Amino acid sequence: MSDLDHEELDEEPVAGISPTPQQHFAWRFRGAKDVLAPVITTLFAFFMGGLVVALTGKSPVRVYHAIFTGTGIGWFFQVGNHSARVPFATSHMWFPWDTSSVAASNLQQTLLFTTPIILTALAVAFAFRCGMFNIGGQGQYIAGTIFAVWLGSSFASLNPWLHVLLCVVAGTLAGAAWAGIAGILKATVGAHEVITTIMLNWIAIWVGSYLFGEGGPLQGSQASIPVSNTIVDGAKLWGNPKVNSGGGLWYPPAVDSKGRVWVSLGSGHLGEFDRRKCKGPLTGATAADGNACSEGWSFHQYPGPGFAGIGKNSAEASYYTWVDQHDTLGLGKDVPISTGNENDALLALANGKWVVLRVPYPMSFYAKGLDGRIDDPNGGWKARGVWTTSGDRTPWLHEGGKGSRPMVLHFQVRPNPLAD
């Protein structure tokens, strides 16, 4: 920490002498610049990003419009007459925005991704503003998460409002305490905070691995799976309905343009949920256990061999499902496509039938995700397709041996075998 007082920080740096970081920032952002500098920096960043997009021959306006739509910010402008569930209850209240819309889901995902990043960045920025380099944001975030998960999966009978508050406060204090270790070492033995915070990052990672790993004190009830216990409903502002499908939920679901939800299930099925099939209200006593609309579910068994002695089944354990809303692959709009690692393929459900897009060589095609791309709407099948990656943690053990590396694969479907 610097011993410069407040008046020295506000003085203009002397010409020819390199100012300290806190002198430089204090002078740069003084007065109105506190507001103008970040705004100008943001606008300049958008301008440079748009310039790069324009140089590739694309429209910056369309790109930024797509980004704006994908973030879900437009949800705030979709005001109407809707209802929302009261937190920790099954009753509903009037609400000006539709919480079940695609924009609401996009905004939720945006907040889930950006909130931890923003809070961690503030932890780094505040310390830097004080003249210290906090490189331990990751470890502090993990320390806070460990305490929040531990408390959130315990005390099921605690008042929900107090439970949520307890998790937030405890997580915040745990992260602050983890950062305080570096401060104590700096003040007592002069250890540099860059070194100690980096080391504390790894300590937090390995402590978390021990606590939630196999045999760890905070591991969940399934001895073979190194995860925590489930967060109790009272520690969630809005509890997520359970999927009673005979198989676990592997990855967040995908939604098509008709509002149907598609998800990979550990039971060897592709799950489909269509809210339009629901015959009764989605509220009441059955809402809490996820059985309010069992008739809305359909299960499509994945192709491939299964286990003996348990009837018709598939051993396929797809990791991820993506919906091709815009027909980028050529099998039609709203076609769900799952990663099929046991099939060495992508598995597409088109018109109720499975289309197996197998990769014959090299063997052991291993995809964890995919996405579609249309380069030219008028370019036919050659100007569109689905992209995915293939590469396990040890690609050199796959066909090809030493020197094998992860790959990017491009899938395209001709409208007919002779299409040019």
C-alpha positions as CSV (number, residue, x, y, z in Angstrom):
1,M,0.0,0.0,0.0
2,S,1.2,3.5,-0.8
3,D,1.5,6.1,2.0
4,L,0.4,8.9,-0.4
5,D,-2.3,11.0,1.1
6,H,-5.5,12.1,-0.7
7,E,-4.2,15.5,-1.6
8,E,-1.1,14.1,-3.3
9,L,-3.3,11.7,-5.3
10,D,-5.4,14.6,-6.7
11,E,-2.3,16.5,-7.9
12,E,-1.3,16.4,-11.5
13,P,1.7,14.0,-12.1
14,V,5.0,15.8,-12.6
15,A,6.2,15.9,-16.2
16,G,9.1,13.5,-16.8
17,I,8.4,11.3,-13.8
18,S,6.4,8.1,-14.1
19,P,3.4,8.3,-11.7
20,T,2.3,5.5,-9.5
21,P,-0.9,3.6,-10.6
22,Q,-3.0,5.3,-8.0
23,Q,-1.6,8.8,-8.9
24,H,-2.3,8.1,-12.6
25,F,-5.9,6.9,-12.1
26,A,-6.8,9.5,-9.5
27,W,-5.8,12.3,-11.8
28,R,-7.2,10.7,-14.9
29,F,-10.7,10.1,-13.5
30,R,-11.1,13.1,-11.3
31,G,-14.3,15.2,-11.5
32,A,-16.5,14.6,-14.5
33,K,-14.0,12.2,-15.9
34,D,-15.3,9.6,-13.4
35,V,-18.3,9.2,-15.6
36,L,-17.1,10.3,-19.1
37,A,-14.0,8.1,-19.2
38,P,-15.8,4.7,-18.8
39,V,-18.5,5.8,-21.2
40,I,-16.1,7.0,-23.9
41,T,-14.0,3.8,-23.4
42,T,-17.1,1.6,-23.9
43,L,-18.2,3.5,-27.0
44,F,-14.7,3.3,-28.5
45,A,-14.7,-0.5,-27.8
46,F,-18.0,-0.9,-29.6
47,F,-16.7,1.2,-32.5
48,M,-13.5,-0.8,-32.9
49,G,-15.5,-4.1,-32.7
50,G,-17.9,-2.8,-35.4
51,L,-14.9,-1.8,-37.5
52,V,-13.5,-5.3,-37.3
53,V,-16.9,-6.8,-38.3
54,A,-17.2,-4.4,-41.2
55,L,-13.7,-5.4,-42.5
56,T,-14.9,-9.0,-42.7
57,G,-17.8,-7.8,-45.0
58,K,-20.6,-8.2,-42.4
59,S,-23.0,-5.6,-41.1
60,P,-22.0,-4.2,-37.6
61,V,-25.6,-3.1,-37.1
62,R,-27.0,-6.7,-37.6
63,V,-24.2,-8.1,-35.4
64,Y,-24.9,-5.7,-32.6
65,H,-28.6,-6.3,-33.0
66,A,-28.1,-10.0,-32.6
67,I,-26.0,-9.4,-29.5
68,F,-28.6,-7.2,-28.0
69,T,-31.3,-9.8,-28.7
70,G,-29.2,-12.6,-27.3
71,T,-28.5,-10.8,-24.1
72,G,-32.2,-10.5,-23.4
73,I,-32.1,-6.8,-22.5
74,G,-35.1,-6.3,-24.8
75,W,-37.2,-8.1,-22.2
76,F,-37.4,-4.8,-20.3
77,F,-39.2,-3.2,-23.3
78,Q,-41.8,-6.1,-23.6
79,V,-44.3,-4.6,-21.2
80,G,-47.7,-6.2,-20.9
81,N,-50.2,-8.0,-18.7
82,H,-48.5,-11.0,-17.3
83,S,-48.0,-12.9,-14.0
84,A,-45.1,-14.2,-12.0
85,R,-44.7,-16.7,-9.2
86,V,-44.2,-15.3,-5.8
87,P,-40.8,-16.3,-4.4
88,F,-41.0,-19.3,-2.0
89,A,-44.7,-19.8,-2.8
90,T,-47.0,-21.4,-5.4
91,S,-49.2,-18.4,-5.8
92,H,-48.8,-15.9,-8.6
93,M,-49.0,-12.1,-8.8
94,W,-49.5,-9.6,-11.6
95,F,-46.2,-8.7,-13.3
96,P,-45.6,-6.3,-16.3
97,W,-43.1,-8.7,-18.0
98,D,-43.4,-12.2,-19.3
99,T,-41.0,-14.4,-17.2
100,S,-41.6,-17.4,-19.5
101,S,-40.5,-15.7,-22.7
102,V,-37.3,-16.4,-24.6
103,A,-36.0,-12.9,-23.9
104,A,-36.5,-13.6,-20.1
105,S,-34.5,-16.9,-20.5
106,N,-31.7,-15.0,-22.4
107,L,-31.6,-12.3,-19.7
108,Q,-31.3,-14.9,-17.0
109,Q,-28.4,-16.6,-18.7
110,T,-26.7,-13.3,-19.3
111,L,-27.0,-12.4,-15.6
112,L,-25.8,-15.9,-14.5
113,F,-22.6,-15.5,-16.6
114,T,-21.9,-11.8,-16.1
115,T,-22.7,-11.3,-12.4
116,P,-19.8,-13.4,-11.1
117,I,-17.4,-11.8,-13.6
118,I,-18.5,-8.3,-12.7
119,L,-18.2,-8.9,-9.0
120,T,-14.8,-10.6,-9.3
121,A,-13.6,-7.7,-11.6
122,L,-14.7,-5.2,-9.0
123,A,-12.7,-7.0,-6.4
124,V,-9.6,-6.7,-8.6
125,A,-10.4,-3.1,-9.6
126,F,-11.0,-1.9,-6.1
127,A,-7.7,-3.3,-4.9
128,F,-5.8,-1.9,-7.8
129,R,-7.4,1.5,-7.1
130,C,-5.9,1.2,-3.6
131,G,-2.4,0.5,-5.1
132,M,-2.5,-3.3,-4.7
133,F,-2.7,-6.1,-7.4
134,N,-5.4,-8.6,-6.5
135,I,-4.8,-11.5,-8.8
136,G,-6.8,-13.8,-6.5
137,G,-10.3,-13.1,-7.7
138,Q,-10.8,-16.6,-8.8
139,G,-9.8,-18.1,-5.5
140,Q,-11.9,-15.7,-3.6
141,Y,-14.9,-16.5,-5.8
142,I,-14.3,-20.2,-5.2
143,A,-14.0,-19.7,-1.4
144,G,-17.3,-17.8,-1.3
145,T,-19.0,-20.4,-3.5
146,I,-17.9,-23.3,-1.2
147,F,-19.5,-21.6,1.8
148,A,-22.6,-20.6,-0.1
149,V,-23.1,-24.1,-1.5
150,W,-22.5,-25.7,1.9
151,L,-25.0,-23.5,3.6
152,G,-27.4,-23.6,0.6
153,S,-27.6,-27.4,0.7
154,S,-28.1,-27.5,4.5
155,F,-30.7,-26.1,7.0
156,A,-33.7,-27.2,4.9
157,S,-36.1,-26.0,7.6
158,L,-34.7,-22.5,7.8
159,N,-36.9,-19.6,6.7
160,P,-36.3,-19.1,3.0
161,W,-35.7,-15.4,3.2
162,L,-33.1,-15.8,6.0
163,H,-31.6,-18.8,4.1
164,V,-30.9,-16.8,1.0
165,L,-29.5,-13.9,3.0
166,L,-27.3,-16.3,5.0
167,C,-25.8,-17.8,1.8
168,V,-25.1,-14.4,0.2
169,V,-23.6,-12.9,3.4
170,A,-21.5,-16.0,4.2
171,G,-20.3,-16.3,0.6
172,T,-19.3,-12.6,0.6
173,L,-17.5,-12.8,4.0
174,A,-15.7,-16.1,3.0
175,G,-14.4,-14.5,-0.2
176,A,-13.3,-11.4,1.7
177,A,-11.6,-13.5,4.4
178,W,-9.7,-15.4,1.7
179,A,-8.5,-12.1,0.2
180,G,-7.5,-11.0,3.7
181,I,-5.0,-13.8,4.0
182,A,-2.9,-12.1,1.3
183,G,-3.3,-8.8,3.1
184,I,-2.1,-10.2,6.4
185,L,0.9,-11.8,4.7
186,K,1.7,-8.5,3.1
187,A,1.4,-6.5,6.3
188,T,3.3,-9.0,8.5
189,V,6.1,-10.5,6.4
190,G,6.0,-8.3,3.3
191,A,4.9,-11.1,0.9
192,H,4.0,-9.7,-2.4
193,E,0.2,-9.9,-3.1
194,V,0.7,-11.0,-6.7
195,I,2.5,-14.2,-5.6
196,T,0.3,-14.9,-2.6
197,T,-3.0,-14.4,-4.4
198,I,-2.0,-16.6,-7.3
199,M,-1.0,-19.3,-4.8
200,L,-4.3,-18.9,-2.9
201,N,-6.2,-19.4,-6.2
202,W,-4.7,-22.9,-6.5
203,I,-5.2,-23.7,-2.8
204,A,-8.9,-22.8,-3.1
205,I,-9.3,-25.0,-6.2
206,W,-7.7,-28.0,-4.5
207,V,-9.5,-27.4,-1.2
208,G,-12.8,-27.4,-3.2
209,S,-11.8,-30.6,-5.0
210,Y,-11.1,-32.3,-1.7
211,L,-14.3,-31.1,0.0
212,F,-16.7,-32.1,-2.9
213,G,-14.5,-35.0,-4.3
214,E,-15.1,-38.7,-3.7
215,G,-15.0,-39.3,0.0
216,G,-14.9,-35.5,0.8
217,P,-16.8,-34.2,3.8
218,L,-19.1,-32.1,1.6
219,Q,-19.7,-34.7,-1.2
220,G,-23.3,-35.5,-2.0
221,S,-25.2,-38.7,-1.2
222,Q,-24.0,-40.5,-4.4
223,A,-20.6,-41.9,-3.4
224,S,-19.4,-42.4,-7.0
225,I,-20.2,-38.8,-8.2
226,P,-18.0,-36.0,-6.9
227,V,-20.6,-33.2,-6.5
228,S,-22.3,-31.4,-3.6
229,N,-25.7,-32.1,-2.3
230,T,-28.6,-30.3,-4.1
231,I,-29.3,-26.8,-3.0
232,V,-32.5,-26.9,-1.0
233,D,-35.6,-25.1,-2.3
234,G,-35.6,-22.7,0.6
235,A,-32.2,-21.3,-0.6
236,K,-33.5,-20.5,-4.1
237,L,-35.5,-17.4,-5.0
238,W,-37.3,-19.5,-7.7
239,G,-37.0,-23.2,-7.3
240,N,-36.3,-25.1,-10.5
241,P,-38.9,-27.9,-11.2
242,K,-37.5,-31.4,-11.0
243,V,-37.4,-33.6,-14.1
244,N,-38.9,-37.0,-13.1
245,S,-37.8,-38.8,-16.2
246,G,-36.0,-41.9,-14.9
247,G,-32.7,-40.2,-15.9
248,G,-30.6,-37.2,-14.7
249,L,-30.4,-33.9,-16.4
250,W,-26.9,-33.7,-18.0
251,Y,-26.9,-30.1,-19.4
252,P,-29.1,-27.0,-19.6
253,P,-32.0,-27.5,-22.0
254,A,-32.5,-25.9,-25.4
255,V,-35.7,-24.2,-26.6
256,D,-37.1,-24.2,-30.2
257,S,-39.1,-21.4,-31.8
258,K,-42.4,-23.1,-30.7
259,G,-41.4,-23.0,-27.1
260,R,-40.7,-26.7,-26.8
261,V,-37.9,-27.6,-24.4
262,W,-35.3,-30.3,-25.5
263,V,-32.8,-31.8,-23.2
264,S,-30.3,-34.7,-23.0
265,L,-31.1,-37.2,-20.3
266,G,-28.8,-39.7,-18.6
267,S,-31.5,-42.4,-19.1
268,G,-30.5,-42.7,-22.8
269,H,-33.3,-40.4,-24.0
270,L,-33.8,-37.0,-25.6
271,G,-36.4,-35.3,-23.5
272,E,-39.1,-33.1,-25.0
273,F,-41.4,-30.8,-23.0
274,D,-44.3,-29.1,-24.7
275,R,-46.2,-26.8,-22.4
276,R,-49.1,-26.6,-24.8
277,K,-50.0,-30.2,-23.9
278,C,-50.6,-29.3,-20.2
279,K,-54.2,-30.0,-19.3
280,G,-54.3,-28.3,-15.9
281,P,-52.7,-25.3,-14.1
282,L,-49.0,-25.2,-13.5
283,T,-49.5,-24.1,-9.9
284,G,-50.6,-25.8,-6.7
285,A,-49.3,-28.6,-4.6
286,T,-47.8,-30.6,-7.6
287,A,-45.7,-27.6,-8.8
288,A,-43.1,-28.0,-6.2
289,D,-42.2,-31.6,-7.2
290,G,-42.3,-31.1,-10.9
291,N,-45.4,-33.3,-11.5
292,A,-47.8,-30.5,-12.5
293,C,-47.7,-31.5,-16.2
294,S,-46.4,-35.0,-16.8
295,E,-48.4,-35.1,-20.0
296,G,-46.2,-32.4,-21.4
297,W,-43.2,-34.8,-21.5
298,S,-42.2,-37.0,-24.4
299,F,-39.0,-39.2,-24.4
300,H,-37.2,-40.2,-27.6
301,Q,-34.8,-43.1,-27.1
302,Y,-31.3,-42.5,-28.6
303,P,-30.1,-44.9,-31.2
304,G,-27.4,-47.4,-30.5
305,P,-26.9,-50.5,-28.4
306,G,-28.1,-50.8,-24.8
307,F,-27.6,-52.8,-21.7
308,A,-28.7,-56.4,-21.4
309,G,-31.4,-57.6,-19.1
310,I,-33.3,-54.3,-18.6
311,G,-35.5,-54.2,-21.7
312,K,-35.3,-51.9,-24.6
313,N,-32.8,-49.1,-23.9
314,S,-29.9,-47.1,-25.2
315,A,-26.5,-46.8,-23.5
316,E,-26.0,-43.4,-25.2
317,A,-25.4,-40.7,-22.5
318,S,-25.6,-37.5,-24.6
319,Y,-23.9,-34.5,-23.0
320,Y,-25.6,-31.7,-24.8
321,T,-28.6,-30.9,-27.1
322,W,-28.9,-27.9,-29.3
323,V,-31.9,-26.9,-31.4
324,D,-31.4,-25.8,-35.0
325,Q,-34.0,-23.1,-35.1
326,H,-32.9,-21.7,-38.5
327,D,-32.2,-24.8,-40.5
328,T,-28.5,-24.3,-40.6
329,L,-27.8,-28.0,-41.2
330,G,-30.5,-28.6,-43.9
331,L,-32.8,-31.1,-42.0
332,G,-35.4,-28.5,-41.3
333,K,-36.2,-25.8,-38.7
334,D,-36.4,-26.6,-35.0
335,V,-34.5,-29.9,-35.4
336,P,-32.9,-30.9,-32.0
337,I,-29.3,-32.2,-32.4
338,S,-27.6,-34.1,-29.6
339,T,-23.9,-35.0,-29.1
340,G,-23.7,-38.8,-29.4
341,N,-20.3,-39.8,-28.1
342,E,-21.2,-43.5,-27.8
343,N,-22.3,-43.4,-31.5
344,D,-19.3,-41.4,-32.7
345,A,-21.9,-39.0,-34.2
346,L,-24.2,-36.1,-33.9
347,L,-27.8,-37.3,-33.4
348,A,-30.5,-35.2,-35.1
349,L,-34.3,-35.9,-34.6
350,A,-35.9,-34.9,-37.9
351,N,-39.6,-35.5,-38.4
352,G,-39.7,-38.1,-35.6
353,K,-36.8,-40.1,-37.0
354,W,-33.1,-40.2,-35.9
355,V,-30.5,-39.1,-38.4
356,V,-27.1,-40.3,-37.3
357,L,-24.3,-38.0,-38.6
358,R,-21.4,-40.4,-37.9
359,V,-17.8,-39.5,-38.2
360,P,-16.1,-42.6,-39.6
361,Y,-12.5,-41.4,-39.3
362,P,-10.7,-40.9,-37.0
363,M,-12.6,-43.0,-34.6
364,S,-13.7,-41.8,-31.1
365,F,-15.5,-38.6,-32.3
366,Y,-16.1,-36.8,-29.0
367,A,-18.2,-33.6,-29.1
368,K,-19.3,-31.5,-26.1
369,G,-21.2,-28.8,-28.0
370,L,-22.2,-27.5,-31.4
371,D,-23.6,-24.4,-33.1
372,G,-24.9,-23.5,-36.5
373,R,-23.7,-20.8,-39.0
374,I,-25.3,-19.3,-42.1
375,D,-22.7,-17.5,-44.2
376,D,-25.1,-16.5,-47.0
377,P,-28.9,-16.9,-46.8
378,N,-29.1,-17.2,-50.5
379,G,-26.0,-19.4,-51.0
380,G,-27.8,-22.8,-50.7
381,W,-26.5,-25.7,-48.7
382,K,-22.9,-24.8,-49.3
383,A,-23.3,-21.5,-47.4
384,R,-24.6,-23.1,-44.2
385,G,-23.8,-25.9,-41.8
386,V,-23.2,-27.0,-38.2
387,W,-19.8,-26.7,-36.5
388,T,-18.5,-28.7,-33.6
389,T,-15.3,-29.7,-32.0
390,S,-13.9,-33.2,-31.2
391,G,-11.2,-33.8,-28.6
392,D,-11.2,-35.6,-25.3
393,R,-8.6,-34.9,-22.6
394,T,-6.2,-37.3,-24.2
395,P,-6.6,-37.1,-28.0
396,W,-3.3,-38.9,-28.7
397,L,-5.0,-42.1,-27.3
398,H,-7.6,-42.0,-30.1
399,E,-7.1,-43.4,-33.6
400,G,-4.1,-41.6,-35.1
401,G,-1.9,-42.0,-32.0
402,K,0.9,-39.7,-31.1
403,G,0.5,-36.2,-32.6
404,S,-3.3,-36.4,-32.8
405,R,-4.9,-33.1,-31.8
406,P,-8.5,-31.9,-31.2
407,M,-10.4,-31.1,-34.4
408,V,-13.0,-28.7,-35.6
409,L,-15.7,-30.4,-37.8
410,H,-18.1,-28.9,-40.3
411,F,-21.3,-30.8,-41.0
412,Q,-23.4,-30.0,-44.1
413,V,-26.4,-31.9,-45.7
414,R,-27.2,-31.8,-49.4
415,P,-30.9,-31.4,-50.2
416,N,-30.4,-34.5,-52.4
417,P,-27.5,-36.7,-53.3
418,L,-26.9,-35.0,-56.6
419,A,-27.2,-31.4,-55.4
420,D,-24.3,-29.2,-56.5
